[in-house]
Structure formats: structure tokens, C-alpha cells
Amino acid sequence: MKPFDILTTTRDALATVPGVTTCRIGLEANMTPADYPMVRVVPSRTAYGAVIGARRVEALIYFGKPVHEFTAGLEAEYQALLTMEGDLLAKLGSMSGVSCEYVETILDEDRVDAYKLMALRVNLEA
């Protein structure tokens, strides 16, 4: 499978996670509140896979939602995003045709005022 095919297969699978409003390849600069809750598959490197003919894509999968501290508090935002993390990981583990190695989840440390963002670091191979 070609690297872009790995990305589109991953994008299409993650787009089916309940609650995801938009799911795209790449982290565009002109995102609006209407895009959230969002998922963005951002490749950082491609290489040959573990077996001859396979390809590997190292990627960050960003996900996030607007912060609404005034409703349920920041702890509720963390709970919602960590639930979303679990849903995304479950979907990545059940993709057809692409295998996923989960490396880690990176959190934003509350540095973005209007949104809570996290990112899964993964290795995708097909």
C-alpha cells in the first residue's frame, strides 16, 4: 500500500468514531469552531515497512474540542478527551488493511486558551 493510501484508510476509519465532526489529513491553519471535535492525521515520516513491499508512516493524530470550562469544568474536558483517546485507539486497532503501533499520547498542558488538544503518536503500516 502506498503511504497516501495508508493515510486515507486511517482518516476514513477515524472519521467514523462517534462524536468526530471533521477528520482530515493535515493540520490546516484556517480551522473554525465548526470543525470541532476534530481529528487530524499529520504524517511526519515515511519508510519501508517491516516486510518487503510494506510501507510505514509515522504520524501524529491530533484530536481536540473547544474548552467549555464554564459548563462542567476543566476536569470534565480531560475526561471527555481521554474517552475520545480510547475510542480513537480502539478504531486504530481494528482497521482493515493497516496495522497501527501506538507509541504515546501527547497532551497540550493547558497551553491553548480556547481548545483542548491532544495527539496520538503512531506508526501505521501496510
All heavy atoms as an XYZ file, in Angstrom:
960
protein
N       0.847     -1.178      0.000
C       0.000      0.000      0.000
C       0.894      1.242      0.000
O       1.904      1.280      0.696
C      -0.915     -0.027      1.236
C      -1.962      1.053      1.252
S      -3.089      1.003      2.682
C      -4.143     -0.377      2.281
N       0.522      2.241     -0.738
C       1.277      3.486     -0.805
C       1.019      4.323      0.455
O      -0.049      4.215      1.068
C       0.880      4.268     -2.048
C       1.243      3.560     -3.337
C       0.780      4.347     -4.532
C       1.106      3.580     -5.806
N       0.596      4.257     -6.995
N       1.977      5.183      0.839
C       1.797      5.994      2.044
C       0.500      6.807      2.060
O      -0.176      6.869      3.094
C       3.031      6.899      2.054
C       4.076      6.070      1.388
C       3.337      5.338      0.283
N       0.129      7.417      0.935
C      -1.104      8.210      0.952
C      -2.329      7.312      1.144
O      -3.297      7.713      1.799
C      -1.252      9.060     -0.312
C      -2.347     10.082     -0.183
C      -2.172     11.198      0.616
C      -3.558      9.909     -0.826
C      -3.193     12.141      0.773
C      -4.581     10.847     -0.687
C      -4.402     11.965      0.115
N      -2.283      6.093      0.636
C      -3.386      5.154      0.847
C      -3.500      4.773      2.325
O      -4.605      4.607      2.846
C      -3.198      3.898     -0.006
C      -3.250      4.189     -1.497
O      -3.894      5.183     -1.891
O      -2.624      3.429     -2.263
N      -2.355      4.640      2.992
C      -2.368      4.370      4.439
C      -3.040      5.532      5.167
O      -3.874      5.329      6.058
C      -0.931      4.142      4.957
C      -0.358      2.845      4.376
C      -0.895      4.130      6.482
C       1.120      2.639      4.639
N      -2.704      6.750      4.772
C      -3.296      7.939      5.407
C      -4.795      8.023      5.157
O      -5.567      8.329      6.075
C      -2.602      9.205      4.906
C      -1.140      9.370      5.312
C      -0.512     10.540      4.575
C      -1.019      9.537      6.815
N      -5.236      7.761      3.934
C      -6.672      7.872      3.651
C      -7.461      6.764      4.342
O      -8.572      7.007      4.823
C      -6.960      7.872      2.136
O      -6.436      6.687      1.546
C      -6.379      9.103      1.465
N      -6.886      5.571      4.417
C      -7.558      4.484      5.137
C      -7.716      4.844      6.606
O      -8.776      4.640      7.202
C      -6.763      3.170      4.982
O      -6.730      2.810      3.599
C      -7.391      2.048      5.788
N      -6.658      5.417      7.185
C      -6.699      5.833      8.589
C      -7.714      6.951      8.790
O      -8.539      6.915      9.713
C      -5.302      6.270      9.052
O      -4.385      5.187      8.849
C      -5.304      6.682     10.510
N      -7.677      7.957      7.924
C      -8.635      9.071      8.004
C     -10.067      8.564      7.939
O     -10.918      8.943      8.754
C      -8.383     10.057      6.867
C      -9.390     11.215      6.823
C      -9.541     11.825      5.457
N      -9.981     10.821      4.488
C      -9.723     10.872      3.188
N      -9.026     11.852      2.666
N     -10.182      9.935      2.384
N     -10.349      7.692      6.972
C     -11.705      7.196      6.800
C     -12.176      6.387      8.011
O     -13.342      6.480      8.409
C     -11.804      6.355      5.527
C     -11.597      7.179      4.263
O     -11.594      8.436      4.336
O     -11.409      6.566      3.188
N     -11.280      5.625      8.611
C     -11.646      4.851      9.798
C     -11.932      5.773     10.983
O     -12.945      5.623     11.671
C     -10.534      3.865     10.146
N     -11.062      6.741     11.212
C     -11.232      7.635     12.364
C     -12.432      8.561     12.216
O     -13.012      9.000     13.207
C      -9.953      8.430     12.603
C      -8.730      7.596     12.999
C      -7.511      8.488     13.179
C      -9.002      6.774     14.244
N     -12.820      8.849     10.988
C     -13.999      9.692     10.753
C     -15.276      9.041     11.272
O     -16.265      9.730     11.500
C     -14.131     10.021      9.272
N     -15.251      7.726     11.478
C     -16.447      7.017     11.944
C     -16.549      6.943     13.465
O     -17.535      6.426     13.991
C     -16.492      5.581     11.374
O     -15.418      4.810     11.937
C     -16.404      5.579      9.854
N     -15.556      7.474     14.172
C     -15.609      7.475     15.636
C     -16.739      8.406     16.079
O     -16.818      9.552     15.623
C     -14.252      7.916     16.230
C     -14.357      8.151     17.728
C     -13.177      6.888     15.921
N     -17.626      7.933     16.941
C     -18.746      8.779     17.389
C     -18.251     10.095     17.987
O     -17.290     10.125     18.754
C     -19.428      7.916     18.461
C     -19.068      6.511     18.099
C     -17.669      6.590     17.531
N     -18.904     11.178     17.598
C     -18.596     12.492     18.125
C     -17.608     13.289     17.301
O     -17.429     14.479     17.536
N     -16.934     12.656     16.327
C     -15.971     13.382     15.496
C     -16.737     14.180     14.447
O     -17.517     13.623     13.682
C     -14.971     12.413     14.824
C     -14.105     13.145     13.807
C     -14.112     11.733     15.876
N     -16.518     15.487     14.417
C     -17.184     16.355     13.450
C     -16.434     16.406     12.131
O     -17.040     16.298     11.072
C     -17.336     17.776     14.028
O     -18.120     17.688     15.219
C     -18.016     18.711     13.044
N     -15.098     16.603     12.191
C     -14.287     16.621     10.970
C     -13.049     15.765     11.179
O     -12.481     15.723     12.274
C     -13.854     18.050     10.577
O     -13.055     18.600     11.618
C     -15.055     18.941     10.297
N     -12.629     15.089     10.119
C     -11.435     14.249     10.146
C     -10.733     14.416      8.807
O     -11.312     14.106      7.759
C     -11.820     12.798     10.389
S     -10.405     11.705     10.591
N      -9.496     14.934      8.848
C      -8.772     15.231      7.606
C      -7.305     14.867      7.743
O      -6.798     14.682      8.847
C      -8.905     16.710      7.265
C     -10.337     17.129      7.000
C     -10.426     18.553      6.487
N     -11.833     18.893      6.331
C     -12.454     19.836      7.018
N     -11.817     20.568      7.888
N     -13.736     20.075      6.808
N      -6.628     14.826      6.612
C      -5.185     14.654      6.583
C      -4.566     16.048      6.583
O      -4.924     16.886      5.752
C      -4.748     13.859      5.341
C      -5.352     12.456      5.379
C      -3.227     13.808      5.233
C      -5.217     11.681      4.085
N      -3.671     16.300      7.508
C      -3.015     17.603      7.603
C      -3.699     18.505      8.616
O      -4.891     18.367      8.884
N      -2.922     19.404      9.174
C      -3.409     20.331     10.200
C      -3.473     21.719      9.584
O      -2.491     22.457      9.561
C      -2.452     20.305     11.401
C      -2.906     20.946     12.688
C      -4.208     20.327     13.186
C      -1.831     20.808     13.742
N      -4.623     22.052      9.036
C      -4.780     23.326      8.327
C      -4.875     24.500      9.296
O      -5.319     24.358     10.428
C      -5.994     23.288      7.393
C      -7.326     23.155      8.084
C      -7.788     21.726      8.320
O      -6.961     20.880      8.688
O      -8.989     21.470      8.165
N      -4.452     25.665      8.829
C      -4.399     26.861      9.668
C      -5.759     27.532      9.834
O      -5.961     28.289     10.770
C      -3.406     27.865      9.077
N      -6.689     27.281      8.943
C      -7.962     28.016      8.956
C      -9.098     27.225      9.586
O     -10.242     27.370      9.192
C      -8.325     28.439      7.535
C      -8.503     27.243      6.607
O      -8.124     26.135      6.950
N      -9.073     27.478      5.444
N      -8.817     26.448     10.606
C      -9.875     25.696     11.278
C     -10.765     26.663     12.059
O     -10.297     27.682     12.563
C      -9.284     24.636     12.191
C      -8.637     23.530     11.389
S      -7.888     22.156     12.289
C      -8.397     22.286     13.923
N     -12.042     26.329     12.135
C     -13.010     27.157     12.843
C     -13.675     26.319     13.940
O     -13.547     25.098     13.952
C     -14.101     27.672     11.881
O     -14.912     26.566     11.468
C     -13.480     28.356     10.662
N     -14.408     26.952     14.844
C     -15.117     26.188     15.874
C     -16.050     25.119     15.291
O     -16.288     24.091     15.935
C     -15.907     27.267     16.627
C     -15.077     28.492     16.475
C     -14.514     28.405     15.075
N     -16.534     25.327     14.073
C     -17.421     24.341     13.445
C     -16.691     23.039     13.105
O     -17.333     22.020     12.873
C     -18.040     24.928     12.180
N     -15.359     23.045     13.086
C     -14.572     21.845     12.790
C     -14.453     20.904     13.986
O     -14.041     19.755     13.832
C     -13.157     22.226     12.350
C     -13.124     22.881     10.989
O     -13.814     22.402     10.078
O     -12.397     23.890     10.837
N     -14.770     21.381     15.169
C     -14.561     20.616     16.400
C     -15.823     19.910     16.852
O     -16.904     20.414     16.626
C     -14.086     21.561     17.507
C     -12.685     22.054     17.285
C     -12.433     23.144     16.453
C     -11.613     21.431     17.890
C     -11.135     23.605     16.253
C     -10.314     21.890     17.688
C     -10.094     22.972     16.874
O      -8.813     23.414     16.665
N     -15.683     18.764     17.514
C     -14.493     17.977     17.800
C     -13.844     17.469     16.516
O     -14.536     17.017     15.600
C     -14.988     16.818     18.644
C     -16.316     17.247     19.173
C     -16.858     18.194     18.151
N     -12.531     17.590     16.460
C     -11.808     17.288     15.226
C     -10.756     16.222     15.433
O     -10.289     15.990     16.545
C     -11.165     18.557     14.679
C     -10.082     19.161     15.552
S      -8.506     18.277     15.384
C      -7.394     19.347     16.211
N     -10.383     15.602     14.287
C      -9.250     14.680     14.221
C      -8.456     15.067     12.985
O      -9.034     15.289     11.913
C      -9.713     13.204     14.119
C      -8.529     12.283     13.862
C     -10.465     12.782     15.374
N      -7.129     15.155     13.132
C      -6.248     15.457     12.001
C      -5.107     14.453     11.987
O      -4.414     14.281     13.001
C      -5.679     16.881     12.079
C      -6.730     17.975     11.997
C      -7.408     17.978     10.630
N      -8.345     19.055     10.448
C      -9.639     18.985     10.754
N     -10.142     17.894     11.280
N     -10.445     20.004     10.514
N      -4.918     13.786     10.865
C      -3.845     12.813     10.692
C      -2.690     13.545     10.006
O      -2.810     13.956      8.853
C      -4.311     11.607      9.846
C      -3.196     10.590      9.694
C      -5.561     10.976     10.459
N      -1.577     13.718     10.722
C      -0.458     14.510     10.223
C       0.784     13.612     10.121
O       1.378     13.247     11.138
C      -0.180     15.713     11.151
C       0.967     16.551     10.610
C      -1.447     16.554     11.318
N       1.171     13.279      8.889
C       2.343     12.419      8.729
C       3.626     13.179      9.025
O       3.729     14.377      8.743
C       2.276     12.000      7.255
C       1.519     13.102      6.585
C       0.553     13.641      7.611
N       4.597     12.480      9.615
C       5.880     13.117      9.877
C       7.029     12.420      9.161
O       8.067     13.038      8.934
C       6.163     13.178     11.382
O       6.101     11.896     11.953
N       6.830     11.158      8.781
C       7.895     10.418      8.114
C       7.333      9.188      7.441
O       6.386      8.586      7.946
C       8.912      9.994      9.170
C      10.300      9.740      8.652
C      11.184      9.398      9.794
N      11.361      7.952      9.695
C      12.310      7.284     10.296
N      13.124      7.883     11.112
N      12.433      6.008     10.133
N       7.899      8.803      6.304
C       7.551      7.533      5.662
C       8.819      6.711      5.500
O       9.926      7.258      5.413
C       6.886      7.734      4.284
O       7.819      8.335      3.394
C       5.635      8.589      4.395
N       8.654      5.391      5.473
C       9.790      4.489      5.319
C       9.266      3.155      4.802
O       8.049      2.948      4.692
C      10.497      4.302      6.663
N      10.185      2.252      4.501
C       9.772      0.898      4.179
C       9.280      0.227      5.444
O       9.734      0.535      6.545
C      10.925      0.096      3.576
C      11.229      0.484      2.149
C      12.434      1.066      1.813
C      10.284      0.276      1.149
C      12.707      1.439      0.511
C      10.546      0.653     -0.156
C      11.761      1.229     -0.477
O      12.013      1.596     -1.761
N       8.358     -0.708      5.290
C       7.818     -1.440      6.424
C       8.720     -2.572      6.867
O       9.827     -2.743      6.343
N       8.220     -3.352      7.804
C       8.995     -4.453      8.368
C       9.176     -5.600      7.378
O      10.136     -6.356      7.486
C       8.327     -4.961      9.642
N       8.269     -5.736      6.433
C       8.376     -6.798      5.425
C       8.523     -6.165      4.052
O       8.102     -5.025      3.824
C       7.153     -7.753      5.457
C       7.062     -8.473      6.786
C       5.878     -7.010      5.171
N       9.123     -6.907      3.142
C       9.331     -6.395      1.785
C       7.990     -6.022      1.160
O       7.025     -6.786      1.218
C      10.064     -7.437      0.923
C      11.481     -7.624      1.455
C      10.097     -7.011     -0.545
C      12.277     -8.702      0.761
N       7.939     -4.844      0.583
C       6.724     -4.372     -0.082
C       5.804     -3.554      0.805
O       4.911     -2.890      0.310
N       6.016     -3.606      2.110
C       5.161     -2.832      3.019
C       5.734     -1.426      3.183
O       6.919     -1.190      2.999
C       5.057     -3.516      4.375
N       4.869     -0.490      3.514
C       5.273      0.890      3.790
C       4.842      1.266      5.198
O       3.857      0.761      5.712
C       4.646      1.851      2.779
C       5.150      1.697      1.362
C       6.650      1.928      1.190
N       7.143      3.191      1.703
C       7.298      4.293      0.976
N       6.995      4.290     -0.314
N       7.735      5.397      1.525
N       5.585      2.183      5.786
C       5.333      2.638      7.152
C       5.195      4.157      7.127
O       5.949      4.849      6.451
C       6.507      2.226      8.016
C       6.456      2.682      9.440
C       7.770      2.247     10.116
N       7.817      2.662     11.477
C       7.735      1.846     12.510
N       7.618      0.552     12.326
N       7.784      2.323     13.737
N       4.218      4.668      7.867
C       4.018      6.109      8.018
C       4.014      6.416      9.516
O       3.198      5.873     10.256
C       2.692      6.583      7.385
C       2.465      8.064      7.660
C       2.659      6.287      5.898
N       4.939      7.256      9.929
C       4.925      7.757     11.300
C       4.061      9.005     11.300
O       4.212      9.864     10.429
C       6.337      8.072     11.772
C       7.220      6.847     11.857
C       8.651      7.159     12.248
O       8.927      8.293     12.708
O       9.495      6.264     12.073
N       3.142      9.097     12.249
C       2.194     10.206     12.228
C       1.805     10.645     13.628
O       1.902      9.874     14.588
C       0.939      9.792     11.454
N       1.370     11.886     13.694
C       0.676     12.388     14.873
C      -0.791     12.507     14.498
O      -1.120     13.038     13.431
C       1.213     13.758     15.293
C       2.587     13.762     15.958
C       3.080     15.190     16.132
C       2.529     13.058     17.302
N      -1.648     11.998     15.345
C      -3.085     12.119     15.121
C      -3.611     13.083     16.187
O      -3.751     12.734     17.358
C      -3.785     10.757     15.192
C      -3.219      9.843     14.104
C      -5.301     10.927     15.056
C      -3.726      8.430     14.146
N      -3.819     14.317     15.752
C      -4.323     15.361     16.651
C      -5.819     15.195     16.830
O      -6.538     14.858     15.892
C      -4.050     16.753     16.067
C      -2.605     17.134     16.056
C      -1.791     16.841     14.966
C      -2.041     17.812     17.140
C      -0.454     17.200     14.949
C      -0.701     18.171     17.127
C       0.083     17.863     16.038
O       1.409     18.219     16.024
N      -6.289     15.456     18.043
C      -7.729     15.481     18.295
C      -8.007     16.491     19.388
O      -7.157     16.765     20.229
C      -8.269     14.080     18.653
C      -7.671     13.464     19.892
C      -8.378     13.459     21.084
C      -6.416     12.863     19.861
C      -7.841     12.872     22.221
C      -5.865     12.279     20.990
C      -6.579     12.277     22.174
N      -9.186     17.091     19.311
C      -9.498     18.105     20.299
C     -10.901     18.627     20.187
O     -11.651     18.267     19.283
N     -11.225     19.493     21.131
C     -12.551     20.098     21.182
C     -12.461     21.447     21.866
O     -11.489     21.717     22.557
C     -13.549     19.169     21.861
C     -13.163     18.731     23.252
C     -14.088     17.681     23.800
C     -15.104     18.258     24.630
N     -16.270     18.300     24.966
N     -13.454     22.287     21.674
C     -13.446     23.591     22.357
C     -13.520     23.416     23.867
O     -14.130     22.469     24.372
C     -14.707     24.280     21.842
C     -15.095     23.541     20.619
C     -14.594     22.137     20.799
N     -12.891     24.304     24.588
C     -12.943     24.290     26.054
C     -14.213     24.998     26.494
O     -14.506     26.103     26.055
C     -11.704     24.989     26.656
C     -11.855     25.146     28.157
C     -10.447     24.205     26.336
N     -14.954     24.357     27.368
C     -16.174     24.957     27.928
C     -16.105     24.874     29.451
O     -16.949     24.270     30.096
C     -17.422     24.226     27.418
C     -17.626     24.360     25.952
N     -17.874     25.555     25.340
C     -17.593     23.449     24.961
C     -18.012     25.380     24.041
N     -17.829     24.112     23.783
N     -15.057     25.470     30.026
C     -14.873     25.396     31.471
C     -16.080     25.905     32.241
O     -16.366     25.439     33.331
C     -13.642     26.204     31.888
C     -12.337     25.537     31.550
C     -11.175     26.321     32.104
O     -10.934     26.224     33.316
O     -10.534     27.027     31.322
N     -16.774     26.848     31.639
C     -17.890     27.464     32.354
C     -19.067     26.517     32.526
O     -19.963     26.776     33.298
C     -18.361     28.728     31.625
C     -18.730     28.490     30.179
C     -19.997     28.095     29.823
C     -17.777     28.651     29.176
C     -20.334     27.869     28.491
C     -18.109     28.440     27.850
C     -19.393     28.043     27.505
N     -19.075     25.374     31.833
C     -20.194     24.443     31.971
C     -19.897     23.332     32.960
O     -20.555     23.209     33.969
C     -20.597     23.840     30.612
O     -19.455     23.221     30.036
C     -21.141     24.906     29.676
N     -18.884     22.510     32.689
C     -18.620     21.363     33.559
C     -17.212     21.363     34.140
O     -16.855     20.462     34.874
C     -18.864     20.074     32.789
N     -16.389     22.334     33.799
C     -15.044     22.425     34.343
C     -14.004     21.720     33.497
O     -14.307     20.902     32.634
N     -12.765     22.049     33.778
C     -11.640     21.510     33.020
C     -11.482     20.001     33.215
O     -11.104     19.281     32.297
C     -10.362     22.245     33.407
C      -9.162     22.063     32.500
C      -9.515     22.365     31.039
C      -8.015     22.944     32.953
N     -11.799     19.510     34.404
C     -11.709     18.069     34.635
C     -12.640     17.297     33.697
O     -12.278     16.233     33.190
C     -12.039     17.727     36.084
C     -10.934     18.125     37.039
C     -11.230     17.731     38.466
O     -12.095     16.861     38.697
O     -10.578     18.291     39.360
N     -13.808     17.839     33.439
C     -14.744     17.192     32.516
C     -14.200     17.200     31.092
O     -14.428     16.257     30.325
C     -16.107     17.872     32.574
N     -13.473     18.265     30.727
C     -12.849     18.316     29.402
C     -11.802     17.223     29.259
O     -11.719     16.550     28.232
C     -12.222     19.690     29.144
C     -13.197     20.840     29.137
C     -14.196     20.793     27.997
O     -13.882     20.222     26.939
O     -15.298     21.327     28.172
N     -10.984     17.052     30.295
C      -9.995     15.968     30.267
C     -10.685     14.611     30.160
O     -10.257     13.742     29.389
C      -9.115     15.996     31.517
C      -7.913     16.882     31.382
C      -7.871     18.123     31.995
C      -6.810     16.480     30.638
C      -6.759     18.947     31.876
C      -5.690     17.290     30.511
C      -5.676     18.523     31.131
O      -4.573     19.335     31.000
N     -11.731     14.415     30.938
C     -12.445     13.142     30.887
C     -12.984     12.874     29.489
O     -12.839     11.769     28.959
C     -13.591     13.132     31.899
C     -14.355     11.819     31.896
C     -15.490     11.811     32.896
O     -15.966     12.857     33.334
N     -15.931     10.623     33.258
N     -13.581     13.882     28.856
C     -14.141     13.716     27.515
C     -13.042     13.406     26.496
O     -13.206     12.524     25.639
C     -14.921     14.967     27.107
N     -11.921     14.114     26.582
C     -10.848     13.885     25.615
C     -10.144     12.553     25.840
O      -9.753     11.886     24.881
C      -9.849     15.030     25.633
C     -10.273     16.219     24.788
C      -9.278     17.354     24.930
C     -10.408     15.846     23.325
N      -9.996     12.140     27.075
C      -9.379     10.838     27.316
C     -10.309      9.696     26.915
O      -9.852      8.630     26.496
C      -8.915     10.731     28.767
C      -7.729     11.652     29.083
C      -7.444     11.705     30.575
C      -6.482     11.235     28.302
N     -11.611      9.929     26.983
C     -12.561      8.959     26.434
C     -12.424      8.906     24.919
O     -12.403      7.820     24.320
C     -14.002      9.334     26.839
O     -14.104      9.273     28.263
C     -15.021      8.394     26.205
N     -12.299     10.080     24.287
C     -12.100     10.137     22.837
C     -10.797      9.437     22.450
O     -10.737      8.732     21.440
C     -12.101     11.590     22.367
C     -12.106     11.770     20.877
S     -12.217     13.548     20.474
C     -12.320     13.459     18.702
N      -9.750      9.620     23.262
C      -8.481      8.932     23.007
C      -8.705      7.418     22.949
O      -8.230      6.740     22.038
C      -7.476      9.264     24.114
C      -6.179      8.476     23.998
C      -5.448      8.297     25.309
O      -6.112      8.153     26.362
O      -4.212      8.273     25.278
N      -9.442      6.890     23.911
C      -9.727      5.453     23.932
C     -10.507      4.995     22.711
O     -10.226      3.928     22.145
N     -11.471      5.804     22.290
C     -12.264      5.467     21.098
C     -11.393      5.473     19.841
O     -11.527      4.596     18.981
C     -13.421      6.449     20.928
C     -14.454      6.354     22.041
O     -14.474      5.342     22.775
O     -15.246      7.311     22.179
N     -10.498      6.461     19.726
C      -9.599      6.529     18.576
C      -8.640      5.344     18.563
O      -8.412      4.721     17.518
C      -8.822      7.845     18.573
C      -9.645      9.112     18.340
C      -8.803     10.354     18.624
C     -10.208      9.153     16.931
N      -8.089      5.003     19.719
C      -7.171      3.863     19.793
C      -7.883      2.553     19.440
O      -7.312      1.700     18.749
C      -6.545      3.772     21.184
C      -5.520      4.862     21.510
C      -5.131      4.810     22.985
C      -4.297      4.734     20.623
N      -9.111      2.406     19.891
C      -9.875      1.200     19.553
C     -10.090      1.108     18.048
O      -9.950      0.038     17.444
C     -11.210      1.195     20.296
N     -10.409      2.229     17.422
C     -10.625      2.245     15.967
C      -9.318      1.949     15.238
O      -9.308      1.189     14.258
C     -11.206      3.583     15.534
C     -11.582      3.657     14.079
C     -12.626      2.625     13.663
C     -13.972      2.967     14.218
N     -15.047      2.130     13.631
N      -8.216      2.536     15.683
C      -6.919      2.272     15.060
C      -6.550      0.796     15.161
O      -5.964      0.230     14.241
C      -5.823      3.126     15.712
C      -5.865      4.617     15.391
C      -4.945      5.386     16.342
C      -5.477      4.874     13.937
N      -6.924      0.162     16.257
C      -6.622     -1.256     16.457
C      -7.480     -2.193     15.648
O      -7.164     -3.378     15.510
N      -8.570     -1.678     15.097
C      -9.487     -2.547     14.345
C      -9.547     -2.204     12.862
O     -10.424     -2.697     12.158
C     -10.888     -2.455     14.951
O     -11.433     -1.162     14.757
N      -8.612     -1.385     12.375
C      -8.630     -1.014     10.956
C      -8.335     -2.229     10.095
O      -7.535     -3.080     10.450
C      -7.582      0.068     10.655
C      -7.973      1.437     11.086
S      -6.842      2.705     10.433
C      -5.283      2.239     11.135
N      -8.964     -2.248      8.942
C      -8.736     -3.318      7.970
C      -7.671     -2.877      6.972
O      -7.802     -1.822      6.356
C     -10.048     -3.641      7.252
O      -9.831     -4.644      6.295
N      -6.615     -3.656      6.847
C      -5.594     -3.374      5.846
C      -4.432     -2.527      6.315
O      -3.418     -2.425      5.638
N      -4.560     -1.868      7.472
C      -3.484     -1.043      8.017
C      -3.299     -1.432      9.477
O      -4.261     -1.471     10.236
C      -3.809      0.473      7.916
C      -2.746      1.308      8.608
C      -3.948      0.898      6.458
N      -2.064     -1.735      9.856
C      -1.790     -2.021     11.261
C      -1.258     -0.756     11.924
O      -0.643      0.090     11.278
C      -0.791     -3.167     11.406
O       0.456     -2.808     10.859
N      -1.508     -0.642     13.213
C      -1.121      0.557     13.950
C      -0.350      0.170     15.201
O      -0.803     -0.663     15.984
C      -2.365      1.360     14.339
S      -1.962      2.823     15.321
N       0.819      0.788     15.374
C       1.577      0.673     16.609
C       1.418      1.991     17.357
O       1.810      3.054     16.862
C       3.057      0.429     16.312
C       3.927      0.450     17.546
C       5.415      0.523     17.236
O       5.798      0.770     16.080
O       6.191      0.360     18.185
N       0.803      1.936     18.527
C       0.631      3.122     19.366
C       1.926      3.372     20.129
O       2.478      2.466     20.744
C      -0.540      2.888     20.332
C      -0.653      3.904     21.441
C      -1.095      5.192     21.185
C      -0.321      3.573     22.752
C      -1.201      6.128     22.213
C      -0.436      4.498     23.772
C      -0.875      5.778     23.504
O      -0.976      6.699     24.512
N       2.407      4.619     20.111
C       3.634      4.973     20.814
C       3.326      5.730     22.102
O       3.791      5.354     23.176
C       4.570      5.797     19.899
C       5.833      6.217     20.647
C       4.917      5.015     18.638
N       2.534      6.813     21.985
C       2.218      7.623     23.158
C       1.131      8.633     22.828
O       0.804      8.836     21.664
C       3.461      8.390     23.647
C       3.975      9.420     22.646
C       5.251     10.113     23.083
O       5.596     10.036     24.287
O       5.898     10.732     22.230
N       0.600      9.261     23.876
C      -0.327     10.373     23.717
C       0.332     11.620     24.301
O       0.833     11.597     25.419
C      -1.663     10.109     24.431
O      -2.246      8.919     23.890
C      -2.630     11.269     24.258
N       0.321     12.683     23.524
C       0.908     13.963     23.932
C      -0.243     14.902     24.290
O      -1.186     15.051     23.513
C       1.746     14.555     22.783
C       2.825     13.550     22.364
C       2.334     15.897     23.187
C       3.432     13.835     21.018
N      -0.167     15.536     25.450
C      -1.206     16.460     25.897
C      -0.717     17.899     25.772
O       0.488     18.149     25.771
C      -1.597     16.153     27.339
C      -2.409     14.856     27.533
C      -1.593     13.619     27.276
C      -3.005     14.812     28.905
N      -1.646     18.838     25.685
C      -1.279     20.238     25.436
C      -0.889     21.019     26.689
O      -0.511     22.183     26.603
C      -2.385     20.975     24.690
C      -3.641     21.178     25.519
O      -3.676     20.792     26.703
O      -4.613     21.722     24.972
N      -0.983     20.420     27.852
C      -0.619     21.056     29.121
C      -1.361     22.369     29.348
O      -0.823     23.316     29.924
C       0.900     21.256     29.198
C       1.668     19.953     29.118
C       3.171     20.135     29.069
O       3.654     21.211     28.647
O       3.856     19.183     29.450
N      -2.587     22.446     28.851
C      -3.455     23.610     29.037
C      -2.865     24.902     28.464
O      -3.100     25.994     28.964
C      -3.799     23.826     30.512
C      -4.515     22.630     31.105
O      -5.206     21.922     30.346
O      -4.378     22.398     32.318
N      -2.114     24.807     27.364
C      -1.464     25.975     26.783
C      -2.299     26.697     25.736
O      -1.964     27.792     25.324
C      -0.128     25.562     26.163
C       0.855     25.114     27.208
C       2.174     24.814     26.613
N       3.054     24.274     27.658
C       4.265     23.860     27.442
N       4.765     23.903     26.233
N       4.988     23.393     28.426
N      -3.373     26.095     25.281
C      -4.228     26.720     24.269
C      -5.498     27.181     24.977
O      -6.175     26.387     25.627
C      -4.560     25.722     23.128
C      -5.428     26.382     22.083
C      -3.274     25.182     22.508
N      -5.819     28.459     24.861
C      -6.930     29.021     25.625
C      -8.298     28.475     25.249
O      -9.076     28.108     26.110
C      -6.953     30.547     25.480
C      -5.790     31.196     26.214
O      -5.280     30.589     27.167
O      -5.413     32.306     25.819
N      -8.611     28.418     23.976
C      -9.980     28.128     23.560
C     -10.252     26.656     23.273
O     -11.399     26.257     23.155
C     -10.325     28.951     22.318
N      -9.199     25.833     23.156
C      -9.381     24.436     22.765
C      -8.498     23.541     23.619
O      -7.435     23.936     24.069
C      -9.000     24.231     21.288
C      -9.828     25.073     20.366
C      -9.380     26.310     19.925
C     -11.078     24.637     19.949
C     -10.153     27.088     19.090
C     -11.863     25.416     19.125
C     -11.393     26.641     18.693
O     -12.168     27.410     17.878
N      -8.952     22.300     23.823
C      -8.126     21.250     24.433
C      -7.697     20.352     23.294
O      -8.518     19.842     22.538
C      -8.906     20.408     25.436
C      -9.170     21.016     26.755
C      -7.975     21.301     27.631
C      -7.072     20.137     27.874
N      -5.654     20.567     28.006
N      -6.387     20.156     23.167
C      -5.845     19.330     22.102
C      -4.963     18.243     22.684
O      -4.279     18.457     23.693
C      -5.015     20.174     21.127
C      -5.733     21.311     20.432
C      -4.738     22.157     19.656
C      -6.806     20.766     19.513
N      -4.952     17.092     22.033
C      -4.060     16.001     22.352
C      -3.609     15.405     21.029
O      -4.190     15.694     19.982
C      -4.760     14.942     23.205
C      -5.204     15.445     24.552
S      -5.940     14.142     25.555
C      -6.324     15.065     27.041
N      -2.578     14.575     21.083
C      -2.097     13.940     19.851
C      -1.609     12.536     20.163
O      -0.880     12.317     21.147
C      -0.971     14.749     19.226
N      -2.018     11.597     19.332
C      -1.512     10.231     19.401
C      -0.303     10.133     18.486
O      -0.383     10.516     17.317
C      -2.574      9.231     18.907
C      -3.945      9.270     19.571
C      -4.881      8.310     18.852
C      -3.821      8.891     21.035
N       0.808      9.620     18.983
C       1.961      9.328     18.123
C       1.840      7.850     17.754
O       1.803      6.993     18.633
C       3.287      9.594     18.836
C       4.506      9.390     17.933
C       5.813      9.596     18.655
N       5.870     10.800     19.451
C       6.223     12.004     18.990
N       6.518     12.169     17.737
N       6.277     13.031     19.811
N       1.754      7.590     16.449
C       1.534      6.234     15.976
C       2.444      5.909     14.798
O       2.943      6.811     14.120
C       0.058      5.998     15.551
C      -0.886      6.177     16.728
C      -0.324      6.902     14.399
N       2.625      4.639     14.568
C       3.283      4.123     13.373
C       2.263      3.267     12.641
O       1.726      2.317     13.215
C       4.511      3.290     13.748
C       5.558      4.123     14.458
O       5.899      5.203     14.006
N       6.055      3.620     15.575
N       1.963      3.638     11.413
C       0.974      2.951     10.593
C       1.708      2.162      9.517
O       2.661      2.666      8.923
C       0.040      3.977      9.948
C      -0.648      4.937     10.919
C      -1.189      6.141     10.178
C      -1.723      4.217     11.690
N       1.265      0.931      9.282
C       1.971      0.106      8.297
C       0.999     -0.736      7.494
O       0.034     -1.263      8.018
C       2.989     -0.797      8.998
C       3.931     -1.465      8.042
C       5.133     -2.076      8.723
O       5.707     -1.442      9.619
O       5.478     -3.209      8.340
N       1.304     -0.831      6.204
C       0.505     -1.677      5.302
C       1.362     -2.086      4.121
O       2.282     -1.408      3.732
C      -0.727     -0.957      4.823
